[in-house]
């Protein structure tokens, strides 16, 4: 079964249900990585062993689901599958196709957000006030033509703790457009001394959610 809609064969036997284990609020998938899919299948509320469950994936921009693999459930009805490497946001679905004794069932669709990456490097980690600092890096996959900006402060993502009361809002230092080869180059300056942390941010689009780089720490004198 290469493509298609959720399982919908006429009932012929015991009703079944297939469930994915989806962790709400978990980290997004990094572009180019496979996603692990764990779940369970049951019949009339009891674990169904030796059931073949298929994983269907629809990637950003596609109109159809593709069967990317299958697994056989264990004695407790559980199974594990993996997607191919995902480079853009995707929709996933699990189907149990049924057998003469058990009805077919589908998990329904859930979304997997995918986040691109970006590197960041600075020309000087100990600059002076008002000194020109070159910030450069590369986006993966290439986000050519999209705006990239460099910020100081706390990154707006799941990867950092929720800012406490009184935490300064992030401040945009500069912005540019990603080059054709996926690289970028910006110039920033600081008007006050002290310890600074900066990061690069690329907005959502092209089938990817917004992404942030790691921090670069500077000591401005």
GROMACS elastic network, one bead per residue, 0.5 to 0.9 nm:
[ bonds ]
;  ai    aj funct       b0    kb
    1     4     6  0.75695   500
    1    54     6  0.89864   500
    1    66     6  0.83551   500
    1    67     6  0.64692   500
    2    56     6  0.87619   500
    2    65     6  0.81632   500
    2    66     6  0.55060   500
    2    68     6  0.79638   500
    3    56     6  0.78393   500
    3    64     6  0.65274   500
    3    65     6  0.52737   500
    3    67     6  0.58835   500
    4     7     6  0.85923   500
    4    56     6  0.86724   500
    4    64     6  0.66064   500
    4    65     6  0.58722   500
    4    66     6  0.71250   500
    4    67     6  0.83095   500
    5     8     6  0.80778   500
    5    64     6  0.80842   500
    5    65     6  0.72726   500
    6    93     6  0.78273   500
    6    94     6  0.81804   500
    6    95     6  0.65753   500
    6   105     6  0.78026   500
    6   106     6  0.57806   500
    6   107     6  0.83196   500
    6   108     6  0.74178   500
    6   109     6  0.89753   500
    7    95     6  0.60043   500
    7    96     6  0.71210   500
    7    97     6  0.62274   500
    7    98     6  0.87406   500
    7   104     6  0.59582   500
    7   105     6  0.56588   500
    7   106     6  0.56759   500
    8    11     6  0.85298   500
    8    97     6  0.85066   500
    8   104     6  0.66071   500
    8   105     6  0.70172   500
    8   106     6  0.80769   500
    9    12     6  0.83973   500
    9    97     6  0.80284   500
    9    98     6  0.82987   500
    9   103     6  0.74564   500
    9   104     6  0.61674   500
    9   105     6  0.84257   500
   10   103     6  0.76527   500
   10   104     6  0.81302   500
   11    14     6  0.79700   500
   11    15     6  0.75533   500
   11   102     6  0.80727   500
   11   103     6  0.52802   500
   11   104     6  0.73993   500
   12    15     6  0.85966   500
   12    98     6  0.89283   500
   12    99     6  0.84662   500
   12   100     6  0.67551   500
   12   101     6  0.69883   500
   12   102     6  0.67927   500
   12   103     6  0.58223   500
   12   104     6  0.88051   500
   13    98     6  0.87859   500
   13    99     6  0.81781   500
   13   100     6  0.66615   500
   13   103     6  0.53385   500
   14    43     6  0.64035   500
   14    44     6  0.67076   500
   14   101     6  0.61742   500
   14   103     6  0.57496   500
   15    42     6  0.85503   500
   15    43     6  0.57289   500
   15    44     6  0.58196   500
   15    45     6  0.88773   500
   15   102     6  0.61368   500
   15   103     6  0.51753   500
   15   104     6  0.76545   500
   15   105     6  0.79978   500
   16    41     6  0.71169   500
   16    42     6  0.54835   500
   16    44     6  0.61290   500
   16    45     6  0.77473   500
   16    46     6  0.89985   500
   16    48     6  0.83286   500
   16    96     6  0.83393   500
   16    98     6  0.82688   500
   16   102     6  0.66641   500
   16   103     6  0.59483   500
   16   104     6  0.67245   500
   16   105     6  0.60057   500
   16   106     6  0.89434   500
   17    40     6  0.83303   500
   17    41     6  0.56424   500
   17    42     6  0.53590   500
   17    43     6  0.64791   500
   17    44     6  0.80667   500
   17    45     6  0.79714   500
   17    96     6  0.81546   500
   17   103     6  0.89710   500
   17   104     6  0.82582   500
   17   105     6  0.56998   500
   17   106     6  0.70047   500
   17   107     6  0.72429   500
   18    39     6  0.72713   500
   18    40     6  0.57976   500
   18    42     6  0.64834   500
   18    43     6  0.89894   500
   18    53     6  0.82225   500
   18    94     6  0.70440   500
   18    95     6  0.71803   500
   18    96     6  0.68347   500
   18   105     6  0.64681   500
   18   106     6  0.60740   500
   18   107     6  0.52788   500
   19    22     6  0.89455   500
   19    38     6  0.86094   500
   19    39     6  0.53290   500
   19    40     6  0.53669   500
   19    41     6  0.62723   500
   19    42     6  0.85848   500
   19    94     6  0.77313   500
   19   106     6  0.82034   500
   19   107     6  0.54702   500
   19   108     6  0.87007   500
   20    37     6  0.69525   500
   20    38     6  0.58849   500
   20    40     6  0.66588   500
   20    41     6  0.88918   500
   20    93     6  0.84444   500
   20    94     6  0.73416   500
   20   107     6  0.68292   500
   21    37     6  0.71331   500
   21    38     6  0.54287   500
   21    39     6  0.50256   500
   21    40     6  0.79574   500
   22    26     6  0.87221   500
   22    37     6  0.80282   500
   22    38     6  0.79995   500
   22    39     6  0.84566   500
   22   110     6  0.84098   500
   23    26     6  0.57033   500
   25    28     6  0.85908   500
   25   158     6  0.83383   500
   26   158     6  0.80831   500
   27    30     6  0.88797   500
   27   113     6  0.88056   500
   27   158     6  0.66148   500
   27   159     6  0.76497   500
   28   112     6  0.72725   500
   28   113     6  0.54275   500
   28   114     6  0.56040   500
   28   115     6  0.61661   500
   28   158     6  0.87110   500
   28   209     6  0.85815   500
   29    32     6  0.85501   500
   29    33     6  0.69086   500
   29    34     6  0.79945   500
   29    35     6  0.70796   500
   29    86     6  0.81745   500
   29    89     6  0.88033   500
   29   112     6  0.72347   500
   29   113     6  0.62877   500
   29   115     6  0.60176   500
   29   116     6  0.87049   500
   30    33     6  0.58105   500
   30    34     6  0.85824   500
   30    86     6  0.81965   500
   30    87     6  0.80745   500
   30   113     6  0.88084   500
   30   114     6  0.57420   500
   30   115     6  0.50573   500
   30   116     6  0.60948   500
   30   117     6  0.72207   500
   31    34     6  0.85658   500
   31    85     6  0.76783   500
   31    86     6  0.59394   500
   31    88     6  0.67053   500
   31    89     6  0.88517   500
   31   114     6  0.57120   500
   31   115     6  0.55721   500
   31   116     6  0.50737   500
   31   117     6  0.71883   500
   31   140     6  0.75886   500
   31   141     6  0.72125   500
   31   208     6  0.83760   500
   32    84     6  0.87961   500
   32    86     6  0.51836   500
   32    88     6  0.84380   500
   32   114     6  0.88490   500
   32   116     6  0.84596   500
   32   140     6  0.88517   500
   32   141     6  0.82094   500
   33    83     6  0.87653   500
   33    84     6  0.77634   500
   33    86     6  0.57927   500
   33    87     6  0.75553   500
   34    82     6  0.63727   500
   34    83     6  0.52503   500
   34    84     6  0.53202   500
   34    86     6  0.59921   500
   35    81     6  0.84723   500
   35    82     6  0.55828   500
   35    83     6  0.53425   500
   35    84     6  0.75754   500
   35    85     6  0.74484   500
   35    86     6  0.77836   500
   35   112     6  0.85609   500
   36    80     6  0.71272   500
   36    81     6  0.59785   500
   36    83     6  0.66962   500
   37    55     6  0.85466   500
   37    79     6  0.83713   500
   37    80     6  0.56954   500
   37    81     6  0.50178   500
   37    82     6  0.57033   500
   37    83     6  0.75929   500
   38    78     6  0.73713   500
   38    79     6  0.58497   500
   38    81     6  0.63647   500
   38    82     6  0.85643   500
   39    73     6  0.89804   500
   39    77     6  0.82689   500
   39    78     6  0.56313   500
   39    79     6  0.56341   500
   39    80     6  0.66182   500
   39    81     6  0.86669   500
   39    94     6  0.88384   500
   40    47     6  0.75873   500
   40    48     6  0.82373   500
   40    73     6  0.72316   500
   40    74     6  0.89241   500
   40    76     6  0.78958   500
   40    77     6  0.50615   500
   40    79     6  0.60118   500
   40    80     6  0.87423   500
   41    46     6  0.84701   500
   41    47     6  0.61924   500
   41    48     6  0.57112   500
   41    49     6  0.79410   500
   41    51     6  0.75423   500
   41    53     6  0.81407   500
   41    73     6  0.72432   500
   41    76     6  0.86539   500
   41    77     6  0.51234   500
   41    78     6  0.65269   500
   41    79     6  0.82045   500
   41    96     6  0.79721   500
   42    45     6  0.55889   500
   42    46     6  0.50859   500
   42    49     6  0.81668   500
   42    76     6  0.88650   500
   42    77     6  0.62969   500
   43    46     6  0.52639   500
   43    47     6  0.63360   500
   43    48     6  0.57207   500
   43   102     6  0.73807   500
   43   103     6  0.86501   500
   44    47     6  0.85241   500
   45    48     6  0.88930   500
   46    76     6  0.87149   500
   46    77     6  0.82908   500
   47    73     6  0.89893   500
   47    74     6  0.88208   500
   47    75     6  0.72434   500
   47    76     6  0.53311   500
   47    78     6  0.79466   500
   48    51     6  0.64110   500
   48    73     6  0.72067   500
   48    74     6  0.79652   500
   48    75     6  0.71670   500
   48    76     6  0.70071   500
   48    78     6  0.84258   500
   49    52     6  0.89590   500
   49    72     6  0.77415   500
   49    73     6  0.52323   500
   49    74     6  0.51321   500
   49    76     6  0.64420   500
   49    78     6  0.79778   500
   50    72     6  0.53690   500
   50    73     6  0.50165   500
   50    74     6  0.60730   500
   50    75     6  0.73117   500
   50    77     6  0.77232   500
   51    71     6  0.80483   500
   51    72     6  0.52626   500
   51    73     6  0.52184   500
   51    74     6  0.80757   500
   51    77     6  0.77454   500
   51    96     6  0.73511   500
   51    97     6  0.88451   500
   51    98     6  0.80053   500
   51    99     6  0.87878   500
   52    70     6  0.64965   500
   52    71     6  0.55839   500
   52    73     6  0.65318   500
   52    95     6  0.87395   500
   52    96     6  0.63513   500
   52    97     6  0.75148   500
   52    98     6  0.82936   500
   53    69     6  0.85353   500
   53    70     6  0.53695   500
   53    71     6  0.54458   500
   53    72     6  0.62581   500
   53    73     6  0.73932   500
   53    79     6  0.80560   500
   53    94     6  0.66579   500
   53    95     6  0.56842   500
   53    97     6  0.72311   500
   54    67     6  0.66945   500
   54    68     6  0.76156   500
   54    69     6  0.58416   500
   54    71     6  0.66958   500
   54    81     6  0.86334   500
   54    93     6  0.83462   500
   54    94     6  0.56635   500
   54    95     6  0.51603   500
   54    96     6  0.63468   500
   54    97     6  0.79238   500
   55    66     6  0.82341   500
   55    67     6  0.58122   500
   55    68     6  0.58512   500
   55    69     6  0.55471   500
   55    70     6  0.59428   500
   55    71     6  0.84513   500
   55    81     6  0.72770   500
   55    82     6  0.83001   500
   55    83     6  0.78656   500
   55    92     6  0.72269   500
   55    93     6  0.59931   500
   55    95     6  0.65960   500
   56    65     6  0.56334   500
   56    66     6  0.51678   500
   56    68     6  0.58768   500
   56    69     6  0.76338   500
   56    83     6  0.87355   500
   56    91     6  0.83150   500
   56    92     6  0.57168   500
   56    93     6  0.50963   500
   56    94     6  0.61504   500
   56    95     6  0.76192   500
   57    64     6  0.83442   500
   57    65     6  0.51372   500
   57    66     6  0.53042   500
   57    67     6  0.66256   500
   57    68     6  0.67970   500
   57    83     6  0.76787   500
   57    90     6  0.67343   500
   57    91     6  0.57663   500
   57    93     6  0.65610   500
   57    94     6  0.89868   500
   58    61     6  0.83738   500
   58    62     6  0.61300   500
   58    63     6  0.71688   500
   58    64     6  0.59913   500
   58    66     6  0.63527   500
   58    89     6  0.88864   500
   58    90     6  0.56149   500
   58    91     6  0.50619   500
   58    92     6  0.64511   500
   58    93     6  0.86827   500
   59    62     6  0.56146   500
   59    63     6  0.83593   500
   59    64     6  0.85246   500
   59    65     6  0.79687   500
   59    86     6  0.79266   500
   59    87     6  0.86201   500
   59    88     6  0.66227   500
   59    89     6  0.62440   500
   59    91     6  0.63245   500
   59    92     6  0.86681   500
   59   207     6  0.86768   500
   60    63     6  0.85409   500
   60    88     6  0.59432   500
   60    89     6  0.55172   500
   60    90     6  0.56821   500
   60    91     6  0.79835   500
   60   206     6  0.84737   500
   60   207     6  0.56236   500
   60   208     6  0.87192   500
   61   207     6  0.77650   500
   62    65     6  0.78643   500
   65    91     6  0.82745   500
   65    92     6  0.81434   500
   65    93     6  0.83959   500
   67    70     6  0.81268   500
   68    82     6  0.85303   500
   68    83     6  0.67626   500
   68    84     6  0.73210   500
   69    81     6  0.72788   500
   69    82     6  0.77749   500
   69    83     6  0.78018   500
   70    80     6  0.88652   500
   70    81     6  0.68431   500
   71    79     6  0.63251   500
   71    80     6  0.67314   500
   71    81     6  0.64049   500
   72    77     6  0.86938   500
   72    78     6  0.84028   500
   72    79     6  0.64111   500
   72    80     6  0.85539   500
   73    76     6  0.75099   500
   73    78     6  0.51026   500
   73    80     6  0.82183   500
   74    77     6  0.51139   500
   74    78     6  0.54958   500
   74    79     6  0.64654   500
   75    78     6  0.74891   500
   76    79     6  0.89185   500
   82    85     6  0.89499   500
   83    86     6  0.74916   500
   86    89     6  0.73908   500
   86    90     6  0.75034   500
   86   114     6  0.73588   500
   87    90     6  0.87813   500
   87   114     6  0.69215   500
   87   115     6  0.83384   500
   87   116     6  0.78824   500
   87   141     6  0.75589   500
   87   207     6  0.83791   500
   87   208     6  0.80381   500
   88   112     6  0.89618   500
   88   113     6  0.76428   500
   88   114     6  0.55261   500
   88   115     6  0.77038   500
   88   116     6  0.83452   500
   88   206     6  0.77049   500
   88   208     6  0.53979   500
   88   209     6  0.86167   500
   89   111     6  0.75142   500
   89   112     6  0.58602   500
   89   115     6  0.80753   500
   89   207     6  0.54204   500
   89   208     6  0.57578   500
   89   209     6  0.76956   500
   90   110     6  0.86378   500
   90   111     6  0.59537   500
   90   112     6  0.52552   500
   90   113     6  0.67143   500
   90   114     6  0.76343   500
   90   207     6  0.85069   500
   91   109     6  0.64079   500
   91   110     6  0.57083   500
   91   112     6  0.61020   500
   91   113     6  0.87640   500
   92   108     6  0.83249   500
   92   109     6  0.55410   500
   92   110     6  0.54689   500
   92   111     6  0.62344   500
   92   112     6  0.73085   500
   93   106     6  0.72838   500
   93   107     6  0.60858   500
   93   108     6  0.57771   500
   93   110     6  0.66693   500
   94   105     6  0.85479   500
   94   106     6  0.57210   500
   94   107     6  0.52235   500
   94   108     6  0.71262   500
   94   109     6  0.78840   500
   95    98     6  0.89177   500
   95   104     6  0.75384   500
   95   105     6  0.59733   500
   95   107     6  0.64634   500
   95   108     6  0.84947   500
   96   103     6  0.83901   500
   96   104     6  0.54076   500
   96   105     6  0.52763   500
   96   106     6  0.62143   500
   96   107     6  0.85813   500
   97   102     6  0.89035   500
   97   103     6  0.75320   500
   97   105     6  0.66278   500
   97   106     6  0.83072   500
   98   101     6  0.76686   500
   98   102     6  0.52435   500
   98   105     6  0.72237   500
   99   102     6  0.51703   500
   99   103     6  0.66495   500
   99   104     6  0.74618   500
  100   103     6  0.77491   500
  106   109     6  0.86746   500
  107   110     6  0.87516   500
  113   207     6  0.87998   500
  113   208     6  0.71128   500
  113   209     6  0.65593   500
  114   207     6  0.79212   500
  114   208     6  0.55134   500
  114   209     6  0.61515   500
  115   204     6  0.86721   500
  115   208     6  0.55505   500
  115   209     6  0.52915   500
  115   210     6  0.65700   500
  115   211     6  0.56310   500
  115   212     6  0.87012   500
  116   139     6  0.72722   500
  116   140     6  0.56815   500
  116   141     6  0.61468   500
  116   142     6  0.86210   500
  116   143     6  0.85626   500
  116   202     6  0.86001   500
  116   208     6  0.65574   500
  116   209     6  0.74968   500
  116   210     6  0.76882   500
  116   211     6  0.57936   500
  116   212     6  0.83178   500
  117   138     6  0.83468   500
  117   139     6  0.57089   500
  117   141     6  0.70860   500
  117   202     6  0.88762   500
  117   211     6  0.63144   500
  117   212     6  0.69665   500
  117   213     6  0.65425   500
  118   137     6  0.67648   500
  118   138     6  0.54614   500
  118   140     6  0.59424   500
  118   141     6  0.85382   500
  118   183     6  0.89896   500
  118   200     6  0.72702   500
  118   201     6  0.80829   500
  118   202     6  0.82205   500
  118   211     6  0.76127   500
  118   212     6  0.68291   500
  118   213     6  0.51639   500
  118   214     6  0.81221   500
  119   136     6  0.79596   500
  119   138     6  0.53671   500
  119   139     6  0.65755   500
  119   140     6  0.84477   500
  119   200     6  0.79353   500
  119   212     6  0.89883   500
  119   213     6  0.58537   500
  119   214     6  0.72560   500
  120   135     6  0.68173   500
  120   136     6  0.57696   500
  120   138     6  0.73063   500
  120   199     6  0.71567   500
  120   200     6  0.67814   500
  120   213     6  0.66016   500
  120   214     6  0.72400   500
  120   215     6  0.79053   500
  120   216     6  0.72490   500
  121   124     6  0.89731   500
  121   134     6  0.82797   500
  121   135     6  0.57053   500
  121   136     6  0.54410   500
  121   137     6  0.60541   500
  121   216     6  0.71705   500
  122   125     6  0.67233   500
  122   133     6  0.67312   500
  122   134     6  0.57066   500
  122   136     6  0.65384   500
  122   137     6  0.88407   500
  122   216     6  0.75997   500
  122   218     6  0.89461   500
  123   127     6  0.89289   500
  123   133     6  0.58823   500
  123   134     6  0.52553   500
  123   135     6  0.66259   500
  123   136     6  0.84341   500
  124   127     6  0.57522   500
  124   133     6  0.64625   500
  124   134     6  0.78544   500
  124   218     6  0.79074   500
  125   133     6  0.88474   500
  125   216     6  0.82237   500
  125   217     6  0.69482   500
  125   219     6  0.63223   500
  125   220     6  0.79325   500
  126   218     6  0.57969   500
  126   220     6  0.55327   500
  126   221     6  0.69585   500
  127   130     6  0.83423   500
  127   131     6  0.61251   500
  127   132     6  0.80752   500
  127   133     6  0.73695   500
  127   189     6  0.88905   500
  127   190     6  0.87300   500
  127   218     6  0.75728   500
  127   219     6  0.68110   500
  127   220     6  0.51047   500
  127   221     6  0.63643   500
  128   131     6  0.52573   500
  128   132     6  0.86269   500
  128   189     6  0.89396   500
  128   190     6  0.80977   500
  128   193     6  0.76113   500
  128   219     6  0.85147   500
  128   220     6  0.53769   500
  129   132     6  0.88559   500
  129   189     6  0.72943   500
  129   190     6  0.55663   500
  129   191     6  0.54877   500
  129   192     6  0.59965   500
  129   193     6  0.60241   500
  129   220     6  0.61461   500
  129   221     6  0.60581   500
  130   133     6  0.88933   500
  130   188     6  0.87739   500
  130   189     6  0.51761   500
  130   190     6  0.53048   500
  130   191     6  0.54520   500
  130   192     6  0.80268   500
  131   188     6  0.83184   500
  131   189     6  0.57662   500
  131   190     6  0.72134   500
  131   191     6  0.87848   500
  132   187     6  0.64796   500
  132   188     6  0.61399   500
  132   189     6  0.54241   500
  132   190     6  0.85049   500
  133   186     6  0.83014   500
  133   187     6  0.55117   500
  133   188     6  0.52808   500
  133   189     6  0.60987   500
  133   190     6  0.88730   500
  134   185     6  0.70412   500
  134   186     6  0.58333   500
  134   188     6  0.65796   500
  134   189     6  0.89926   500
  135   150     6  0.82301   500
  135   184     6  0.82207   500
  135   185     6  0.57402   500
  135   186     6  0.50561   500
  135   187     6  0.59222   500
  135   188     6  0.72693   500
  136   183     6  0.74483   500
  136   184     6  0.55406   500
  136   186     6  0.62481   500
  136   187     6  0.86155   500
  137   182     6  0.86080   500
  137   183     6  0.56800   500
  137   184     6  0.55801   500
  137   185     6  0.68255   500
  137   200     6  0.88053   500
  138   141     6  0.88968   500
  138   142     6  0.76439   500
  138   143     6  0.89163   500
  138   178     6  0.82850   500
  138   181     6  0.83403   500
  138   182     6  0.54896   500
  138   184     6  0.60523   500
  138   185     6  0.89254   500
  139   142     6  0.51163   500
  139   143     6  0.60576   500
  139   144     6  0.83512   500
  139   178     6  0.79472   500
  139   181     6  0.88830   500
  139   182     6  0.52383   500
  139   183     6  0.61872   500
  139   184     6  0.80003   500
  139   202     6  0.86630   500
  140   143     6  0.71476   500
  140   182     6  0.71951   500
  141   182     6  0.74924   500
  142   178     6  0.81648   500
  142   179     6  0.86159   500
  142   180     6  0.77677   500
  142   181     6  0.67154   500
  142   183     6  0.77457   500
  143   146     6  0.57278   500
  143   147     6  0.84716   500
  143   148     6  0.89309   500
  143   178     6  0.62554   500
  143   179     6  0.80357   500
  143   180     6  0.81041   500
  143   181     6  0.86275   500
  143   182     6  0.57104   500
  143   183     6  0.85486   500
  143   202     6  0.82179   500
  143   206     6  0.80705   500
  144   147     6  0.86092   500
  144   177     6  0.74976   500
  144   179     6  0.52298   500
  144   181     6  0.67522   500
  144   182     6  0.52543   500
  144   183     6  0.79491   500
  145   177     6  0.56650   500
  145   178     6  0.52514   500
  145   179     6  0.63338   500
  145   180     6  0.68886   500
  145   182     6  0.85888   500
  146   176     6  0.84396   500
  146   177     6  0.55006   500
  146   178     6  0.56050   500
  146   179     6  0.84795   500
  146   202     6  0.74434   500
  146   203     6  0.78280   500
  146   205     6  0.84192   500
  147   175     6  0.68841   500
  147   176     6  0.56881   500
  147   178     6  0.62150   500
  147   201     6  0.86731   500
  147   202     6  0.63742   500
  147   203     6  0.71311   500
  148   174     6  0.86709   500
  148   175     6  0.56310   500
  148   176     6  0.55251   500
  148   177     6  0.58459   500
  148   178     6  0.64046   500
  148   184     6  0.78211   500
  148   200     6  0.68288   500
  148   201     6  0.57150   500
  148   203     6  0.72601   500
  149   172     6  0.69544   500
  149   173     6  0.74553   500
  149   174     6  0.56764   500
  149   176     6  0.63491   500
  149   177     6  0.84987   500
  149   186     6  0.83588   500
  149   199     6  0.83961   500
  149   200     6  0.56329   500
  149   201     6  0.53649   500
  149   202     6  0.66906   500
  149   203     6  0.88830   500
  150   171     6  0.86336   500
  150   172     6  0.60115   500
  150   173     6  0.56217   500
  150   174     6  0.55133   500
  150   175     6  0.62555   500
  150   176     6  0.89504   500
  150   186     6  0.79345   500
  150   188     6  0.82617   500
  150   198     6  0.67107   500
  150   199     6  0.56114   500
  150   201     6  0.62933   500
  151   154     6  0.85788   500
  151   155     6  0.83080   500
  151   170     6  0.63847   500
  151   171     6  0.53871   500
  151   173     6  0.53456   500
  151   174     6  0.73753   500
  151   175     6  0.89998   500
  151   197     6  0.83689   500
  151   198     6  0.53874   500
  151   199     6  0.54999   500
  151   200     6  0.63515   500
  151   201     6  0.75187   500
  152   155     6  0.83186   500
  152   169     6  0.89124   500
  152   170     6  0.56425   500
  152   171     6  0.53106   500
  152   172     6  0.65302   500
  152   173     6  0.69731   500
  152   196     6  0.68298   500
  152   197     6  0.55976   500
  152   199     6  0.65502   500
  153   167     6  0.88487   500
  153   168     6  0.71886   500
  153   169     6  0.68149   500
  153   171     6  0.65432   500
  153   196     6  0.75133   500
  153   197     6  0.60579   500
  153   198     6  0.64320   500
  153   199     6  0.81740   500
  154   157     6  0.88020   500
  154   160     6  0.75097   500
  154   161     6  0.89709   500
  154   163     6  0.76534   500
  154   167     6  0.85388   500
  154   168     6  0.82783   500
  154   169     6  0.74952   500
  154   170     6  0.58911   500
  154   197     6  0.80123   500
  154   198     6  0.83084   500
  154   199     6  0.86663   500
  155   158     6  0.86973   500
  155   159     6  0.79542   500
  155   160     6  0.66538   500
  155   170     6  0.73694   500
  155   198     6  0.86683   500
  155   199     6  0.73141   500
  155   201     6  0.86996   500
  155   212     6  0.72582   500
  155   213     6  0.88239   500
  155   214     6  0.89378   500
  155   215     6  0.84908   500
  156   159     6  0.83134   500
  156   160     6  0.75485   500
  156   162     6  0.89042   500
  156   170     6  0.82459   500
  156   212     6  0.82126   500
  157   160     6  0.61892   500
  157   161     6  0.86669   500
  157   162     6  0.89420   500
  157   211     6  0.83568   500
  157   212     6  0.77726   500
  158   161     6  0.73826   500
  158   162     6  0.83072   500
  160   163     6  0.82269   500
  161   164     6  0.85847   500
  163   166     6  0.82614   500
  163   167     6  0.59762   500
  163   168     6  0.87311   500
  164   167     6  0.57641   500
  165   168     6  0.88727   500
  166   169     6  0.88762   500
  168   171     6  0.85137   500
  172   175     6  0.78618   500
  173   187     6  0.86322   500
  173   188     6  0.60861   500
  173   189     6  0.76874   500
  173   190     6  0.85906   500
  173   198     6  0.89213   500
  174   186     6  0.67654   500
  174   187     6  0.70108   500
  174   188     6  0.62843   500
  175   186     6  0.68871   500
  175   187     6  0.88155   500
  176   184     6  0.74080   500
  176   185     6  0.74897   500
  176   186     6  0.66979   500
  177   184     6  0.70474   500
  177   185     6  0.87313   500
  178   181     6  0.80440   500
  178   182     6  0.58309   500
  178   183     6  0.58502   500
  178   184     6  0.50629   500
  178   185     6  0.81810   500
  179   182     6  0.52951   500
  179   183     6  0.53641   500
  179   184     6  0.59263   500
  179   185     6  0.87644   500
  180   183     6  0.73785   500
  181   184     6  0.88388   500
  190   193     6  0.73417   500
  190   220     6  0.74819   500
  192   220     6  0.75049   500
  192   221     6  0.82902   500
  193   196     6  0.85705   500
  193   219     6  0.75288   500
  193   221     6  0.51123   500
  194   218     6  0.82819   500
  194   219     6  0.57451   500
  194   220     6  0.51217   500
  194   221     6  0.65391   500
  195   217     6  0.72987   500
  195   218     6  0.58030   500
  195   220     6  0.61631   500
  195   221     6  0.87764   500
  196   216     6  0.82806   500
  196   217     6  0.57955   500
  196   218     6  0.50449   500
  196   219     6  0.61211   500
  196   220     6  0.71984   500
  197   215     6  0.60242   500
  197   216     6  0.55367   500
  197   218     6  0.60896   500
  197   219     6  0.87211   500
  198   214     6  0.84517   500
  198   215     6  0.55207   500
  198   216     6  0.53565   500
  198   217     6  0.65858   500
  198   218     6  0.79856   500
  199   212     6  0.67767   500
  199   213     6  0.55807   500
  199   214     6  0.61330   500
  199   216     6  0.64042   500
  200   211     6  0.83217   500
  200   212     6  0.56090   500
  200   213     6  0.52233   500
  200   214     6  0.77947   500
  200   215     6  0.81997   500
  201   210     6  0.72605   500
  201   211     6  0.57763   500
  201   213     6  0.65778   500
  202   205     6  0.89657   500
  202   209     6  0.87854   500
  202   210     6  0.56610   500
  202   211     6  0.53761   500
  202   212     6  0.65128   500
  202   213     6  0.88196   500
  203   208     6  0.86108   500
  203   209     6  0.70685   500
  203   211     6  0.65991   500
  203   212     6  0.87908   500
  204   207     6  0.75725   500
  204   208     6  0.55966   500
  204   211     6  0.73300   500
  205   208     6  0.53717   500
  205   209     6  0.64800   500
  205   210     6  0.74896   500
  206   209     6  0.84901   500
  208   211     6  0.81835   500
  212   215     6  0.89584   500
  213   216     6  0.89714   500
